[in-house]
C-alpha cells in the first residue's frame, strides 16, 4: 500500500515540475489519504496481533 503512496508522490512531483498544479495537488491529497489509511491498518493489525498473542490464565 505504501508503494501507491510513493507512486502518487512521484506523479505529484512530476506534475508540479511540469506546471500541472491541479493534478499535483490532487495527487498529493490521494497520497496523504492512502498513507493515513495504511497507518491506521498497521495500528489495527498491531493491536490485534498483540491481543491474540497473549495467553489468558
N, C-alpha and C positions, 0 to 999 in steps of 0.2 A: 504494500500500500504506500510505503514511503517512496517507492520508485515513481509513483504517479505524482507525488508532491514535487520531486526533483524535475520530472518532465514538464509540469506546468510552470515551474520556476524558470526553466531554460526557455520555454516558449515566451514567457513574460519578458525575460531579459532581451531576447532577440527582437521581440515586437517593440520593446522600448527603444532599443538602439535604432531600429528602422523607422521609428516615428509613429507607430500604431498605438497611441495612448489608450484607446478604449479596449483594445484586445489585451494589452499588457495589464491593465487594471483588472479586467475580468479574470485573466489567468492567475494573477496574484490572489484574488479572492477565492478562486477554486482551490488553489494550493493551500491556502490557510484553512479552509473548511476541511479538506481531506486530512491535513496534518492534525487538526484537533480531533477529528473522528478517530484517527489512528492512535492518538494519545489516550483517548477515553477507552478504546477497545483494549489497549495494552493494560491500563489500570484495572479494568474489569477482569481480564484474564489473570492478572497477578493476584487479585483478591480471591478469585475462585480457586486458583491453584493453591494459595495458602490455606484456604478453608478446607479443601479436600485433603491436603497433606497432613493435617493434624489428626491424631488418634484421640478419640473421646473415651475417657475412662469412666 
